[in-house]
Each structure stands twice: as structure tokens, then as C-alpha cells.
């Protein structure tokens, strides 16, 4: 291969490895060595050297001043370059860095997609695999269990054959359905044998509104899997809290599961059925993920995400990592999102930046992102100009050496602060983020989040954005009307008094308690389009979560008694549906 056709990265590595062979002080030898390694630079009218400077939050390329005689090895060493990466830039014109010709051997052999069966080049198959939404085909067409399934596969093969305009016939199927020859179909492009195929899925890519894009994507994915075997999640309310958590974790630790399939949830020990049970499950799952499990994988409970609100990090516990619990967390988050359930809120922006492909060095890291308070206090000392005491230097150096970083000096103080923050927040959680990413991909939500970055806040919102206000809840309530009360056994006077108590309760409730009220009312802490209220003859407050209906007893004469009972009902949601 000619020298001017070699990749630039390889050439620069060669320069770094062989630079010691140059004369230490002769700039002509240094210049000739660079131009020989990369001849295209001869067309640039000279070159200059740059290096990265600045903090983690603001990094720029700064020019290394050129001495009068020109760059040479000794000058660069005296400039305290150390192990920093140098960048070469032509002086007078931009150069084409692409190879002049791309050998065919670099393209790689074609590979067949295991989901849709189409062939792609070696360099394209990975990108296609992430976006391919079609269900995996059976390894042998002769093993298809039903006529419907085999017919669908034959039709799919037939349509692809027509689109490619191939002359060979479609492969045989075990179905009795016979496909017509190509000539019998006058306009194959008008045949839509896959109503939930590429055309419907691509709608989410062109929709400008992020919420509409997410809704279209989820509808397409769920429709594709609507006829598949339903997933079954069962929880016994008679079990202990730890046993119920084990049931949840066992469900999400199952391998080779199509998480977009229909979901059936059953509560043993509770007569409730319908969508409300599903909402209760997702509410419970995301609460455990947000606030921690009671199972003691580690002392003090199992908290997968720790830190301050809007600065949460994955736990650095080795036990949780080796148990693949962050894969489980990714499955929970994606599964809940597919079914319009609660989301995981409050993750650090730096974590989200790296989770979705950003470079750790380019992430904006806040000191509050450091979840370990002892480490935070140690690092925080570096953020200032006051002279460090001997005790402070000892604590900083002990932590720095444990992370393979140099001891603190007056010259590297700011640099060490950025490096220690980077390690504390992102380096120590890199494996956890890989597991979390894997779980999201398995639930099929990754293509949406990867291609539509504006939908990421819908899955990982800031905690401050999820705090409900009394006005937000009151605006969604559909209050009883006089026409409705004519058919009710409860008097209009009782209805007005009880609904007034409810309004007072909501106006004085904290954001946290409003979320708990929504869980009791509709099954999870997600505000629906409407909330219904009914005053009935009963002893305690109840709810029909499937219908977003809150049933309040009519017998309360004083607000104190009303508040006491509705608080008791709300706090009972962990064990069912508030059947006090």
C-alpha cells in the first residue's frame, strides 16, 4: 500500500513510535520525517502543531508556538508535552484525509440479518441490526407450527423478491397457500402484506414532535408483537416484601424474552383485574428501581441508583454489577416506557451523555454528580486557590494514587480536579452503563432513543419536571354534575361537601403526596387525561383504577376525619389497591 493511502491514525502512531530516531535539535529532520510519513502535508503549505487544553467542561485545541528555527524534538520535550496527544494541521489549505482508493477487501463479505433475512455489507450490518424491527425468522421453514405463520413468512419472502426484481422464485413453504408467479402481479409496489412494516415504523422518524414520535414508535412496536404469546407476571400479596421483589427480579432476569409482547399481570390475594393491575405493577417496579429494593444484596438495602436528585449515578457495588442487575434495570425502564408507565427520573446529565454515545471527556460533570460524600469532600478541596494543608494533600494523594493518578502539585491542581471528577462519576460506572444500554436494547426502545435524541427526556426526565402541583391535578378532575346526582343515592349537599374536602386536600398536599394520590387513583404516578370523582355510600375511600375513578364515602361531616381516612387509603397501595 502506498504511503499516502495509509490511514492517518496509523501514520501518526508510526510517527510517535519512530520520532526518537530524528535528530533532537534539527528542525529540518523533524519536518522531513513528518512529510515522509504523510506526504499529503506537502500540499498544505507547511504545518502547525496543536494540543488539547482546558478543563473537562471546556476543552479546546491550542496552538503550540513554533520557534524561529522550526519545530524539533527537543523543543517539544522542553514544552512539557509529556504523554499528551499532538494534532497536526496544514497551514494554508485543507487536505482530503480519505484514502485515494478503497480496496474491495476492506468492505468485507456480505452478512445476512437474522431478523429480516436480507443481506448487507460487512460494514453496514451492525447499523442495520440496531434498527431492524422485524421479528426473528424460524431457523427452518418446515418447522412452522401453523398455516397462518407459514403463510405470513411466504408472503414476506414474496414481497421482498418482487421488490428486488429477482428472477428466482420464492422459497417453498410448508403452508398449503400457493404464491402466484411474478408476472401475475401487475403492481407489486401497491401490495401491503405487512401493515406494521417499515412504512408505519418510519413515521416516528419524520414526526417533529418528540411525544408524537414516541407514541407512534411504541404503537408500531406493540402492534408487531400483539399476536405473540403474552408475558405473565404474577405476584402474591400474601408474600413478604422481599419475596415480592424476588418475583419481580426473577421475571426481569429471564433471558431471550420479547419484551414488546402483550403483558398479563395477576395479583394473588386481590380481586382486582384489568389495566389497573398492570399500572400497579409498573408503579411498584419503577418505585423499587428509583428508591431501592428491600432485598439485602448489599448492607442497608439494594439501591441501584444513588446520589442527589437530578445527579443520580449507577451504584458502584461489585455485587450488583456481577449480578447483572443493571441489565435488569434497563429492561424495567424500557418495558415501562413501552406501556406508557412511569420513568426513571433524576439521572445525572453526564451519565445520560455517555449512556447515549457521548465521549466521557466531553461530558459536563458537576461536583454534585459525585454520589460518595467522602470522595466528594476530598475532590472539592481542589476547587479553589487556597493553599492545601498537609492533611488535605495526604487525603487527595491517597485517593489519586488508588485511581492511578499522580499526586497533587501546584501546577496540576486544576487538571487533577477534572481527572478525579471524571473517574469518580464516569470511569467507575462505565460497566454499569454498558449493562443498562444492553437492557434498553433488549426492550427494542434503543432505536428510538438513538435516532431521536429529543425523546431521551421522555424516558429519563429530570426529577424536578415530574413534580406535580395542585393545579395540575385539579385541572384534570371531572367533578360530579347536578344531572349525574339526580340518579345517585347521595344528596347534592353531601356531594358538594365531600368534593370540597377533596379539593382542600389536594390544594394542601405536597408534590410527593400528590404522586401517591395518583397511584391510589389510577394505579401509577402518571397524570392521565382525566380524573373522575364519585361520592358513594361506603365506609372508606376506594378507587377503580381501570376507569380513573375515585370513590369517596358521603358520611364525612368534618375535614379531619376525611383527611385521616384518605391518607390511610393512599398509604395502603403497596399491598394492593387501597382496599382498607
C-alpha positions in Angstrom: 0.0 0.0 0.0 1.4 3.4 -0.9 2.3 5.7 2.0 -0.2 8.4 1.0 -3.0 5.8 1.1 -2.5 4.7 4.7 -5.0 5.7 7.4 -4.0 8.9 9.2 -4.3 7.4 12.6 -1.8 4.6 11.7 0.6 7.1 10.3 0.5 9.3 13.4 1.2 6.2 15.6 4.2 5.4 13.5 5.4 9.0 13.9 5.1 8.7 17.7 6.9 5.3 17.7 9.8 6.4 15.5 10.2 10.1 16.5 13.1 9.3 18.7 15.1 8.4 15.5 15.1 12.0 14.5 17.8 14.5 15.4 16.9 16.1 18.7 17.6 19.7 17.6 17.5 19.7 13.7 14.1 21.1 12.6 14.7 20.0 9.0 15.0 16.4 10.0 11.8 16.7 12.1 9.9 18.3 9.2 11.1 15.8 6.6 10.2 12.9 8.9 6.6 14.2 9.2 6.2 14.9 5.5 7.7 11.4 4.6 5.2 9.7 6.9 2.3 11.7 5.5 3.1 13.1 2.0 -0.2 14.9 1.6 1.1 17.5 4.1 3.5 18.7 1.3 0.4 20.2 -0.3 -0.6 22.1 2.8 2.0 24.8 2.6 3.5 23.9 5.9 2.0 22.6 9.1 1.5 23.5 12.8 1.1 21.5 16.0 -1.7 21.8 18.5 -2.6 20.2 21.8 -5.7 19.8 24.0 -6.0 22.4 26.7 -8.7 23.3 29.2 -10.9 21.5 31.7 -13.3 18.7 31.2 -16.1 21.2 30.8 -14.3 23.4 28.2 -11.7 21.7 26.1 -10.0 23.3 23.1 -7.2 22.8 20.7 -4.4 25.3 21.5 -1.5 26.1 19.1 2.0 25.1 20.3 4.1 28.2 19.4 6.6 27.5 16.7 10.2 28.6 17.5 12.2 30.7 14.9 14.1 27.7 13.7 11.0 25.4 13.4 9.6 22.5 15.4 12.1 19.9 16.7 12.1 17.0 19.2 14.0 18.8 21.9 11.7 21.9 21.8 8.6 19.7 22.2 10.1 17.9 25.1 11.1 21.1 26.8 7.5 22.3 26.3 6.4 19.7 28.8 4.2 17.9 26.3 4.7 14.6 28.2 2.2 11.9 27.0 -0.3 14.4 25.6 -1.6 13.8 22.1 -0.4 16.3 19.5 -2.5 17.3 16.5 -1.1 18.3 13.1 -2.9 20.9 11.0 -1.8 22.2 7.5 -1.2 25.9 7.3 -2.6 27.1 4.0 -5.2 24.6 2.8 -7.5 21.8 3.9 -6.5 18.3 2.9 -8.6 15.3 1.9 -7.9 12.7 4.6 -9.7 9.9 2.8 -7.6 7.2 1.1 -7.4 7.7 -2.7 -8.9 4.3 -3.3 -10.7 1.9 -1.1 -9.6 -1.7 -1.7 -12.5 -4.2 -2.1 -11.0 -6.4 0.6 -11.8 -3.7 3.2 -15.6 -3.9 2.5 -15.8 -7.4 4.0 -18.1 -10.2 3.0 -21.9 -9.8 2.9 -23.8 -10.9 6.0 -27.5 -11.9 6.4 -29.7 -10.2 9.0 -31.0 -12.8 11.5 -34.2 -10.7 11.9 -35.4 -9.9 8.4 -33.1 -12.2 6.3 -31.8 -9.5 4.0 -28.1 -9.3 3.1 -26.0 -6.3 3.9 -22.3 -5.5 3.5 -20.0 -6.2 6.4 -19.7 -2.6 7.3 -23.5 -1.9 7.3 -24.8 -5.0 9.1 -24.2 -3.6 12.6 -26.2 -0.4 12.0 -29.0 -2.3 10.3 -29.1 -4.8 13.2 -29.8 -2.0 15.7 -32.6 -0.6 13.6 -34.2 -3.8 12.3 -37.6 -4.2 13.8 -38.8 -7.4 12.1 -39.3 -10.5 14.3 -36.6 -13.2 14.0 -37.4 -15.8 11.4 -37.5 -19.5 12.2 -34.4 -21.5 11.5 -36.3 -23.9 9.3 -39.4 -23.1 7.4 -40.5 -26.7 7.6 -40.9 -26.3 11.3 -43.6 -23.6 11.2 -46.4 -24.6 13.6 -49.4 -23.0 11.9 -50.7 -22.3 8.4 -51.0 -18.6 9.3 -47.4 -18.3 10.4 -46.1 -20.0 7.3 -48.3 -18.0 5.0 -47.0 -14.8 6.6 -43.4 -15.8 6.0 -44.0 -16.9 2.4 -45.8 -13.6 1.7 -42.9 -11.7 3.3 -40.4 -13.5 1.1 -42.6 -13.0 -1.9 -42.8 -9.2 -1.4 -39.0 -8.9 -0.9 -38.5 -10.9 -4.1 -40.7 -8.6 -6.0 -39.1 -5.5 -4.6 -35.6 -6.8 -5.6 -36.9 -7.8 -9.0 -35.2 -11.1 -8.8 -36.0 -13.8 -11.3 -35.7 -16.7 -9.0 -39.0 -17.9 -7.3 -39.7 -17.6 -3.6 -38.6 -20.4 -1.4 -41.1 -23.2 -0.7 -43.2 -23.2 2.5 -44.9 -25.9 4.4 -48.2 -24.0 4.1 -50.8 -25.1 1.5 -51.0 -21.5 0.3 -49.6 -21.1 -3.2 -47.9 -17.9 -4.2 -48.6 -16.5 -7.8 -45.7 -16.1 -10.2 -44.2 -12.6 -10.6 -45.9 -11.9 -13.8 -49.4 -12.3 -12.3 -48.9 -9.3 -10.1 -49.3 -6.1 -12.1 -48.2 -3.6 -9.4 -46.3 -5.2 -6.6 -45.4 -1.9 -5.0 -49.1 -1.4 -4.0 -49.3 -4.7 -2.1 -49.1 -4.1 1.7 -48.8 -7.5 3.3 -47.2 -6.1 6.4 -49.4 -3.3 7.8 -46.9 -2.7 10.6 -43.8 -2.8 8.5 -41.2 -0.2 7.6 -43.7 2.4 6.4 -45.5 2.7 9.7 -42.4 2.4 11.8 -40.7 5.2 9.9 -43.5 7.6 10.8 -41.7 8.3 14.1 -38.6 9.4 12.3 -40.3 12.2 10.4 -42.6 13.5 13.2 -41.4 16.8 14.6 -43.0 16.4 18.0 -41.0 14.2 20.3 -44.1 12.9 22.2 -45.8 12.1 19.0 -42.7 10.3 17.7 -42.5 8.2 20.8 -46.2 7.4 20.7 -46.0 6.3 17.0 -42.9 4.2 17.7 -44.5 2.4 20.7 -47.7 1.7 18.8 -45.8 0.2 15.9 -43.7 -2.0 18.1 -46.6 -3.2 20.3 -48.7 -3.9 17.2 -46.0 -6.0 15.7 -46.0 -8.2 18.8 -49.7 -8.1 19.5 -50.3 -11.7 18.3 -47.3 -13.2 20.2 -47.6 -15.2 23.3 -48.3 -12.9 26.3 -45.8 -12.5 29.1 -47.2 -13.4 32.5 -46.2 -11.6 35.7 -47.7 -12.9 39.0 -47.3 -11.5 42.5 -48.7 -13.0 45.7 -49.7 -10.2 48.1 -49.5 -12.7 50.9 -45.8 -13.0 50.4 -43.3 -10.8 52.3 -42.0 -7.6 50.6 -38.7 -9.4 49.8 -40.4 -12.3 48.2 -42.5 -10.0 46.0 -39.3 -8.2 45.0 -37.7 -11.6 44.2 -40.7 -12.4 41.9 -40.1 -9.1 40.1 -36.4 -9.6 39.7 -36.9 -13.2 38.6 -39.3 -12.0 35.9 -36.9 -9.4 34.5 -33.9 -11.7 34.7 -35.4 -14.2 32.2 -33.3 -14.5 29.1 -34.4 -14.4 25.4 -37.7 -12.6 26.1 -39.5 -10.5 23.6 -40.4 -7.6 25.9 -42.8 -6.0 23.5 -45.2 -8.9 23.7 -48.6 -8.4 25.4 -48.4 -8.4 29.2 -50.7 -10.2 31.7 -50.4 -9.2 35.3 -52.0 -11.1 38.2 -52.3 -10.2 41.9 -52.9 -13.3 44.0 -54.9 -12.2 47.0 -56.6 -9.2 45.4 -59.7 -9.4 43.3 -58.6 -6.5 41.1 -58.3 -7.2 37.3 -57.8 -5.1 34.2 -55.4 -2.4 33.2 -55.3 -1.1 36.8 -53.3 -4.2 37.8 -50.8 -3.6 35.1 -50.4 0.1 36.2 -49.9 -1.1 39.8 -47.1 -3.5 38.7 -45.2 -0.8 36.7 -45.7 1.7 39.5 -44.2 -0.9 42.0 -41.4 -1.8 39.7 -40.3 1.8 39.0 -40.6 2.8 42.6 -38.2 -0.1 43.6 -35.8 1.0 40.9 -36.0 4.6 41.9 -35.9 4.2 45.7 -34.3 0.8 46.2 -35.2 -2.8 46.9 -35.5 -4.2 50.4 -33.6 -7.4 49.4 -30.2 -7.1 51.1 -27.8 -7.8 48.2 -25.6 -5.2 50.0 -25.8 -4.0 53.6 -28.6 -1.4 54.1 -30.7 -2.4 51.2 -30.3 -2.6 47.4 -30.1 0.9 45.8 -29.3 0.6 42.1 -29.0 4.4 41.6 -27.6 6.7 44.3 -26.9 10.3 44.8 -28.8 13.6 44.8 -31.9 14.4 42.9 -31.0 15.1 39.2 -27.5 13.8 39.9 -28.1 10.1 40.3 -25.4 7.6 39.4 -25.5 3.8 39.0 -24.2 2.2 42.1 -20.6 1.1 42.0 -21.3 -2.1 44.1 -19.4 -5.0 42.5 -22.1 -7.4 43.7 -24.9 -5.6 41.8 -22.7 -5.4 38.7 -21.8 -9.1 38.7 -25.5 -10.0 39.3 -26.4 -8.2 36.0 -28.9 -6.0 37.9 -28.3 -3.1 35.6 -29.3 -5.2 32.6 -32.5 -5.8 34.7 -32.8 -2.1 35.3 -32.6 -1.4 31.6 -35.3 -4.0 30.9 -37.6 -2.4 33.5 -37.1 1.1 32.2 -37.7 0.1 28.5 -40.6 -2.2 29.4 -42.4 0.5 31.4 -41.8 3.1 28.7 -43.4 0.8 26.1 -46.5 0.5 28.2 -46.7 4.3 28.9 -45.6 3.7 32.5 -43.5 5.7 35.0 -40.0 6.6 34.1 -36.7 6.7 35.9 -36.1 10.3 36.8 -33.2 12.3 38.2 -30.2 10.7 36.4 -27.1 12.9 36.1 -26.8 14.7 32.7 -23.2 13.4 32.5 -24.4 9.8 32.8 -27.1 10.3 30.1 -24.4 11.9 27.8 -22.2 8.8 28.0 -25.1 6.3 28.0 -26.2 7.5 24.6 -22.8 7.5 22.9 -21.1 10.7 24.1 -17.4 10.9 25.0 -16.7 10.9 28.7 -14.1 13.6 28.2 -16.7 15.9 26.7 -19.3 15.4 29.4 -20.2 18.2 31.7 -19.6 16.9 35.2 -20.9 18.7 38.3 -19.4 18.1 41.8 -22.9 17.1 42.9 -22.6 14.1 40.5 -20.2 12.5 42.9 -22.5 10.4 45.0 -19.9 9.3 47.6 -19.8 12.2 50.1 -16.4 11.3 51.4 -14.9 11.3 47.9 -16.8 14.5 47.0 -15.4 16.4 50.0 -11.9 15.2 49.1 -12.1 16.3 45.5 -13.9 19.5 46.4 -10.8 20.8 48.2 -9.0 21.0 44.8 -11.6 23.5 43.5 -10.1 26.7 44.9 -6.9 28.7 45.2 -6.2 28.4 48.9 -3.0 26.6 49.8 -3.6 22.9 50.7 -2.8 21.7 54.2 -0.6 18.7 54.7 -3.7 16.7 55.8 -5.6 17.7 52.7 -2.7 16.7 50.4 -2.4 13.3 52.1 -6.1 12.5 51.6 -6.0 13.8 48.0 -2.9 11.8 47.1 -4.2 8.6 48.7 -7.3 8.8 46.6 -5.4 9.9 43.4 -2.9 7.0 43.7 -5.7 4.5 44.2 -7.1 5.6 40.8 -3.6 5.6 39.1 -3.4 9.4 39.1 -0.4 11.5 40.0 -0.1 13.3 43.4 -1.3 16.9 43.6 1.1 19.8 42.9 0.5 23.5 42.5 0.8 23.1 38.7 -1.6 20.1 38.2 -4.2 21.1 40.7 -7.0 22.1 38.3 -6.1 19.2 35.9 -6.2 16.7 38.8 -9.7 18.0 39.8 -11.1 17.3 36.4 -9.5 13.9 36.2 -10.7 12.8 39.6 -14.2 14.0 38.8 -14.1 12.1 35.6 -13.0 8.9 37.3 -15.4 9.2 40.2 -18.5 9.8 38.1 -17.9 8.1 34.7 -14.9 5.8 34.8 -16.2 3.9 37.8 -19.7 3.5 36.3 -18.7 2.5 32.7 -19.6 -1.2 33.1 -22.9 -0.3 34.7 -23.8 1.9 31.7 -23.0 -0.9 29.3 -25.4 -3.2 31.1 -28.1 -0.5 31.2 -27.7 0.0 27.5 -28.0 -3.7 26.8 -31.2 -3.9 28.8 -32.7 -0.9 26.8 -31.7 -2.6 23.5 -33.5 -5.8 24.5 -36.8 -4.0 25.0 -36.5 -2.5 21.5 -36.6 1.1 22.6 -33.0 1.8 21.7 -33.5 2.7 18.0 -36.0 5.5 19.1 -33.6 6.9 21.7 -30.6 6.6 19.5 -32.1 8.2 16.4 -34.4 10.7 18.1 -32.3 12.3 20.9 -35.2 14.6 21.7 -37.1 11.6 23.1 -34.5 10.9 25.8 -36.1 13.3 28.3 -39.3 11.3 28.0 -37.6 8.2 29.2 -35.1 9.8 31.6 -36.8 13.1 32.8 -35.4 15.4 35.4 -36.9 14.8 38.8 -37.9 18.5 39.0 -40.0 18.1 35.9 -42.1 15.2 37.4 -43.2 17.1 40.5 -47.0 17.6 40.4 -48.7 20.8 41.6 -52.2 21.0 43.0 -53.3 23.0 39.9 -52.1 20.3 37.5 -54.2 17.7 39.4 -57.3 19.8 39.8 -57.3 20.7 36.1 -57.6 17.0 35.2 -60.6 16.3 37.6 -64.1 15.8 36.2 -66.3 16.8 39.1 -69.8 15.4 39.6 -72.6 17.4 38.0 -76.1 18.1 39.1 -77.5 15.9 36.3 -75.4 12.9 37.5 -76.6 13.4 41.1 -80.2 13.1 40.2 -79.7 9.3 39.6 -77.5 9.0 42.7 -78.5 7.8 46.2 -76.3 10.6 47.7 -77.7 14.0 48.2 -76.3 17.1 46.3 -75.4 18.6 49.7 -73.2 15.6 50.7 -71.6 15.6 47.2 -70.7 19.2 47.4 -69.3 18.8 50.9 -67.1 15.8 50.1 -65.8 17.2 46.8 -64.9 20.3 48.7 -62.9 18.2 51.2 -61.1 16.6 48.3 -60.2 20.0 46.7 -58.9 21.2 50.1 -56.8 18.0 50.5 -55.2 18.4 47.0 -54.5 22.1 47.5 -52.6 21.4 50.7 -50.8 18.2 49.5 -47.0 18.1 48.8 -45.8 17.1 45.4 -44.7 13.8 46.8 -48.1 13.1 48.3 -49.9 14.1 45.1 -47.9 11.4 43.3 -49.1 8.9 45.9 -52.6 10.1 45.5 -52.4 9.4 41.7 -51.0 5.9 42.4 -54.1 5.2 44.5 -56.4 6.9 42.0 -55.2 5.4 38.6 -52.6 2.8 39.5 -49.4 4.7 38.9 -48.0 8.2 39.3 -48.6 9.3 35.7 -51.2 12.0 35.3 -53.9 10.8 32.8 -56.0 12.9 30.5 -58.9 12.9 33.0 -59.7 12.0 36.6 -63.2 11.1 37.7 -64.7 11.5 41.2 -67.9 9.9 42.6 -69.5 10.2 46.0 -71.0 6.9 47.1 -72.3 5.1 50.1 -69.3 3.3 51.6 -67.1 3.2 54.7 -63.7 4.1 53.2 -62.3 5.7 50.0 -61.8 3.3 47.1 -60.7 3.6 43.5 -61.4 1.9 40.2 -58.0 2.3 38.6 -59.1 1.0 35.2 -61.6 3.8 34.9 -59.6 6.5 36.7 -62.4 6.7 39.2 -62.1 7.8 42.8 -65.0 6.7 45.1 -65.4 8.8 48.2 -67.8 8.0 51.1 -70.6 10.5 51.7 -70.7 10.2 55.6 -67.9 12.6 56.5 -69.0 15.7 58.3 -65.6 17.1 59.3 -62.5 17.5 57.2 -60.2 15.9 59.9 -61.9 12.5 59.5 -61.9 12.7 55.7 -58.2 13.5 55.7 -57.3 10.7 58.1 -59.1 8.0 56.1 -57.9 9.1 52.6 -54.3 9.2 53.9 -54.7 5.7 55.2 -56.2 4.5 51.9 -53.4 6.1 49.9 -50.7 4.5 52.1 -52.2 1.1 51.5 -51.3 0.9 47.8 -48.2 -1.1 48.4 -50.2 -4.1 49.4 -52.9 -3.9 46.7 -55.5 -1.3 45.6 -56.2 0.5 48.8 -59.0 -1.9 49.9 -58.9 -0.6 53.6 
